[in-house]
């Protein structure tokens, strides 16, 4: 069973590559606002920057759930389910599918209302295990050619974005070097 804290949901997501420049501008805007509004003594910020949703979503690509499950099942273990909420009040989320290595290393698939197509792909990569991170990103990279459009990953908290077809960028991201991946930093 995978637990994703409610604050972490959607913080690392897969989007159509057509969103790349839009996401990079959004990361730059958020970074600039955070730098302008930081309070002394690391006491937080005087203003919050709220992320705007990209105009293109993975749901627009009509990627069949059955194809994604078939591919990920060959590459990663399927987890028993997903819970979310706070640490003191977690609840199982019906219909979500998860593949990976448990806490801190998984892909979560949210189906659309018909359960036929992918509505969202979000990741939990809160692990220092490079092999687990690499295998998860390799599974996503394997999905990208099957999609009607190339796919990208955006890690909003790290302020970076990368094409899933860019092996060198994936390698830098896996080992925790997001600063040179672009996206406003």
Helices and strands as residue ranges (DSSP letters): E 2-5, E 12-16, G 17-19, H 20-37, G 40-42, G 58-61, H 65-75, E 82-86, E 89-92, E 97-100, E 106-111, E 118-124, H 130-144, E 151-155, E 160-163, H 167-174, G 178-181
